[in-house]
């Protein structure tokens, strides 16, 4: 991962870049939601509205050679690594011009070229795989790091504990990031988990210190990753992150597409580090530009192609 010395929390350009990334991710997810209701998105899909700061902060701090392992809620992490929106939109809609020619859909986004090593629909399945990637970097003597993102529901899965133990024993260059949005499917995490912080509070069992980060603030997330990059390689596995999701104690999005009883929030969570009027004005103008760019890209995924011949055969 890159050093954060050249882009501190006082760097306006850096902050605007983080904000721009979050706005683009939010607008993408909002448009994906609309396209699903219009019956363009094939199969199911899981959005990450309210969790943009996590994807933006980590992606900004990663090197191009680092790896991202995401869950089925992986649109944000895929896009934050630089994957074109057109390819992702087309993949969601099952088109041959999609990221995987329409064969993977929303829950299996993969782009090795951009370091996105897959989105995994099976809860916890990617944690041991991330350990394998980290071991390959260790074996080859490279400076690559595997970033493994998962939800709080994963922490009660056996693969979670196996991966932690293996990473600690072999001292692997892997970072495990728990995106804690407080819900495991339809069950509140606190009702079925013995500790308040489902990932961080269990880290000590494997000799790993825990770090709690405010997932609302992309700058805080970015600086936390930078602190890790300054540690010796042999301690890179000793970073444990339990990120509290930007939505706090309430969900702003249906957990599944078939649950429309909850309102969809269209308001981006305010970023606490953008407080002066000048910066806020720039961010507003920038967000409008980002929204325009996304709306322009959408037709390229489905209007510009034959809607019949370009549908992927499953």
C-alpha positions, 0 to 999 in steps of 0.5 A: 500500500502507498504512503499517505505522507504526500496526501494528508488530511489538510490536502484539499485536492486529496479530500476532493478526490475522495469526495468525488469517488464517493459521489460517483459510487453513490450515483452508480448505485442509485442508477443501478437501483432504478435500472433494476426497477425498470427490469434491466438488471438481471438476477439479484443485486446488493447495493452499498449505499451508505458505505462509500467512504470505506471503498473510496478510502481504502482504494485511494491508499492501495497500490495498483498491484494490491488485491481487493477481495470483496463480498457480493456487495462489491460494486463500490470496491470494484469501481473504486479500483478503476474498473469502468462503469460501462463494463459494470453496468453492462455486467449487471444487465447480462450483456456480452460487453459486460465485465465478464461478458454478462456471465457473472452478474452483480455478485461476481464482479472480477477484474484481475487487471485492476486488482479486483480478485472477485466478489464472492456470494458465499459468506466468508468464502473469500477470506481463506482465498485472500490468505492464499494471495497474500502467501503468494506475495510473501513467497515471491518476495513482492510488496503486494498486500491483499485487502479482504472486505466482509460484513459483520455477518461473516464473523460467525462463520468458520472460515473467518476464524480459520483465515485469521489464524492462518494469517497470524501464524504465517504472518501474511501481508493481508488486511481484513476489513469488517464493514459493520452495517449492524445487520446479518441478513435480516438479523441484528448482529448484536442479537446473535454475537457475544461481543459488541464489535464482531471483528475487532473484539475477536482479534486478540484471540489470534494475537492481532490488535484491533483498530476501530475506524469511523466508516463515515469518514473516508479521510480517517479510513485513508489515514488508517490504511496509511498508518499500516503502510508505514509498519514493517512487512512482518507486522502487516498482518497485525492490522484489524479493522472493524469499520462502522458503516456510514448508515449507523444504526439504521439501514437506508436501503432494502437488504434485498431487491424484493423488500421495498418497504424501506425508503431509499436514501438519496442524500450522500452522508455529509463528510465531516472534513469538508467544512469551509464554504469554498470547499463545500461549493467545489464539492457540490459542483464536482458532484454535479459533474460526476452525476452527469458523467455517470448518466452519459455512460449508462446508455453505452451499456445497453442503448448502444447495443442490440438488446437481443443479440447482446444479451448473454446466454447463461 
